[in-house]
Amino acid sequence: MRFELESLAQLFVIAFFGYILISRLSIPSSLYVVLSVWLFLLTVIGGGWPFSIPYGRPFRKLWLSGVSMTLLLLMVSGISYIFIGIIGLQHLLTTWFWLCANWALIFEAWPMRHYKPRTALLTGLAFTSIAAYASGLFFDQVSVRKYLPIFMQAQLAVAVIFSPFFVFQGYPFYRLSRQPRIGLAIMAASTAAGLGITVVFEDIHTYISSITSAVLLWSILYSWAFAYPFSRKYGQPRRGLVTLPVIILISFVWSNLFSMFLSVPEVVWLNLYLLLPAFIIHNMFWFRMPFSPPLLLGMPPQQQKSLEKLFDWFLQVRD
C-alpha cells in the first residue's frame, strides 16, 4: 500500500505542475515532443547511458545521476529543437515520437540490447531520424496526414496494452518466443485496431484523441508506476482482463475532468508529452526520490503479491 500511496502523491504533484506549465506558460509544444523522443532514446533504447539504469553507471550519490541525466536531456533536446527548426522539419516530430515509442515499448529496442549502450543510443538516433523522414515523405505521397494524429495515438495505445512491459505483459504474443516476432505481431494487431478506430470514429476524432492519449498514459502508470494495485496477485491473461476495464474507466474520468480546464489538444499534450515524460524522468533518472525505489520495466512479474523483493536491484545500484 505504501508504494501505491507514494505513486498517488507523485501523480498529484506532477499533474499539478503539468497543468501550470500547459495553461500558464507559453512553451512551444514541439519542444515537449523533442524532449519525449530523447527520453525514449536515453532510457529504453540507450539503456540509461551514461549515468542511469539499467546499463549506465550511476554516481555514488544518486541525486547527481538525476541532475546529470536531466541536464543532458534538456541540452540535447534544446539543440535538436533548434536544429529541427532551422531545417524546417517540425511537422515530422510526432512521427519521430511514434516510431521511438513503438520501437522502445513494443520491440523492446531490439536488437540494441546486443550492443554497448552508447552504440545503441547513437544507432537509435540515426535510425529513428531517417525512418521519421522517410515516413514523412511516404505520408505526403498518399495524402493521409490529416488522419495521422488519431491513428498514431490509437495504434500506440492498443500496442502499449499488449506490450511486454504493461497491462497484458505481452500476452498472448509472448508465445512467439522472442523479438522481433513478438513486436511485429503486436504491431500488426495494433495497426489494424488503430485503423479501425480512425475509420469508425471519424466524426469525433478530437474527443477520441483525448481518450486514447489517456489510455496510453494510464496503461503505463497503472502497470508500472502503481504496480497493478487490484490485479497484482493474478497471472496473465486474468491480470490484464481485470486491469483493462479499470484503465478505460480511469481514462474516461481523467479526460473529462481535465477537459473542464483545458482544451482537448492541451489534454493530449499534457498526457503524452508532459505527464508521461515526467514520470519516466522521476523514476529512471531520479530513482523516484524521496520515495521508495521504482520498479524496473516489466515488473511486477505475474502472480507477484508482494513488492519488497522487487527492489533488490536498487540495493545493488546503491551499494
N, C-alpha and C positions, 0 to 999 in steps of 0.2 A: 504493500500500500504506500510506503514511503516513496518509492520510485515514481508511482503514478501521481502522487501529490506534488512532487518536485516538477514533474512534467507539466502539470496544470499551472504552477507558478511560472515556469519557463514560458508557457504559451501565453499567459496573461501579459507578461512584460513585453514579449516580442510583438504580440498583436497590438498592444497599446502604442508602442513606439513606431510600429509599422504604419498604423493609421495616421499618426502625426506626420510621418515622412510623406505619405501619399497625399494627404489632404492639405498640409500646410507648406511644404517645401517644394519649390519648382525644380526638382532634379530631373533631367532628361530620362524618359522611360527607357530609351535604348541603352543607357548606361547600366541599368539593372540587369538587362538581358546579357550584356557582355560579362558582367560580374558573375552571373549564374553559370554561363558557359565555362568560364575559367575555374569556377568552383568544382564542376564535374571533372574538368581536366586535372586539377590538382589533387582532388580527393580520391576518386574512384579509378580514373584512367591512369593517373600518375602515381597512385598508391600513397598519397600523402607526402611525397618528396617535396622539399628536402627535410622538413622538421616535424612532420606529423605522422600519424598512424595510417595504415599498418606497416608501410615499408620505408618511411622516413626515419630520421634519427632525432627524436625529441631532445631538448635540453634537459639537464637535471632539474632545473626549475621550470616546471611545465608551463607556467604562465608566460615564460619567454618564448616558448614554442607558439603559443597563441598569438602573442604580439607579432612575432616574425612572420608567421603564415598569413595573418590578417593584413599586415603591411605589404607582403608580397602579392597577395590577391588584389589589393587596391592599386598597387603600382602597375601590374601587368594589365589589369582591367582598364585603367586610365589610359595607358599607352595604346592599347588595342582600340579603345573607343575613339581616340584622336585619329589614329591611322585609318580606321574604317570610315570615319567622317571625311577625311581628306580624299580617299579614293572613291567615295560615294557608294558604298555597298551596305548602307544601313538596312535596306529592305531585306537583306539576307540573314539578319540576326536571329529572327525567330526560327528560321530553318536550321541555322547553326546550333541553336539551343536544342531543337527537336532531335537532331542527329546525335548530339552528345548525350542527351538524356537516354535515348534508346540504346546506344552503344554501352553506356555505363550501367544502366539498370536492368536491361533485358539480356544483353550479351555478356554481362559481367566483364566488360572491357576486353573480351577475347580478341586476339591472342596476346595482349600486352603483359599478362602475368608471366610470360616466358622470358621477358626482357627486364633489364635493370630499370628502376623507376624513372630515372632521368631520360633514358631512351624511350620509354613508354610515353612519357609526357610530351616530348618533342615530336615523336611519331604521331601521337594522337592529335596534337595541334595541327600538324601538316595535313594529316588525312582528313580530319573533320572540316578544315578550312576549304580544301579542294572539293570535298564532297558537297559542302554547302553551296559553293559557287556553281558546280556542275548541276546540282538540283535546281538552283535558281534559273539557270539557262533552260532547263527542261520544262519547268513550270511556266516560264514565259512562252514557250513554244505551244504548249497545249492549252493555254488561257484558262487556268483553273485557280489563279492566285487569290481570287476573292473567296474561295471556299477553303483555302489552306488553314487559316487560324482555327476554325471549328474542327476540321478534320484532324489536324495535328494534336489538338488538345484531347479530342475524343479517343484517338488511337493511343496516345500516350497514357491516358487514364486507364483504359482497358488493359494495356500492356503491363502497367505497374501492378494492377490487381493480380496478374499471373506471374509477375516477376519472381525469380528465385529468391529475392530478398523479402517480399512483402505479401500480405493477405494470404494467398494460396501457396506461397513459397515454391512456385514452380509447378504445382500440381495442375493437371496430370502430365505436363510436358517433361517433367524430370525423368520420365521413363525412357526418354530418348538418350539418356546416359550422360551426354557431355555437350559442351559448346563446340561449334556454333549451331548444332542441330536444335538444341532447346530454344535458343534465341530466334532462329528462323521460324520455328513453329509458332512461337508466341507472336512474332512479328506478323506472320500471315494471318493468324486469327484476329489479332487486334486491328490490323489494317482493314479486314472485312467488316469488323464491328464499327470502326471509325467511319468507313464509307457509308454504312447503313445509317448511323446516327446523323451524318451530314445530309443524307437524302431525305430521311423520314422527318427530321425536324428542321427543314429548310426555312420555314416561316418564322421560327423562333430561335434562330442561331444565337442571338445576343444572350438570351436567358440561358440557353443550353451551355454556352461557353462558360458562364459563371458556375453552373453546376459541375461541369466536367473538370474545371480547374480545382474546385473544392474536393471532388472525389480523388483527384490526383494527390492533392495535398494531404488529405486525411488517410488515404491508403498508406502513405509513408509514415505519418505521425502516429496513427493508431497502432501500426505494426511494430515500428522501430522505437519511436520516442516514448510511447506508452506501454509497449511490450504486451499487446493483446490482453488488456485487463480482464475481459469477460470470457475469453476463449483460450487462454494460455494453456490450460490443462488438457486440451484436446489435440488429437493428431489430425493431419490432413486426410481427406478434404473437409472434415467436420469443423475444424478450426476456421477455415476460410468461409464455409457456409454460415457459420454463426457471426463472423466478423463483417461480411459484406453488407448485410442489411443495416447493421449499426452504422457503418461508414456512410452509406447512402442517406440514411436519416440525418446524421450529423451534417452531411454536406448540404442538404436542403435547408436545414435550420441555419447553418453558418452563412450560406449565400444570401438568404433572405434577410438575415439580421444585418449584415454589412451593406446590403443594397439599400437599407434605410438611410445610410450615412454617406455612401459613396456611389458613384456611377458604376454600371456593370463593367466597363473596361478597367476601371480602377480596382474593382474587386478581383478581377482576373490577375491584374498586375500584382496586387497585394498577395494573393495566394501563391502564384508561381515564381515571382521574381523578387519577393521580399521575405515573406514568412518562411518559405521552404529553404532558401539560402541561409537565412539567419539561424534556423535550427541546425543545419549542417555545419555551419561555421562554429556555433557554440559547442556542438557535440564532438566534432572531429578536430578542430583546431584548439579549442579551449578545454577539451575533456570534460565539458559540462560543469565546470567550476562555477559556483562553490557547492554544487550538488554532488550526489554520488556519481560515479563514472558512467559514461554512456555504454550502451550495448554496441557490439560490432554489427555491421550489416548482415542480415540473415538470421540474427538472433531474435527471440529465443527459439531453440530447437523445438520440434513437436513434442507435445505432452510434457513440457517443462513447467512444473508448478512453482518452483522457487527460482529466484533470480540470483541468489547470493554467489553461487559457484561460477556464474557467467561473468563475474567481474575479475576473475583470476588473471586475465590477460593484462589488466591495468596494474596489478601488483608487479608484474614483470617490467612494464614500462617505467613505473615509478622507481623501482629498485635499480 
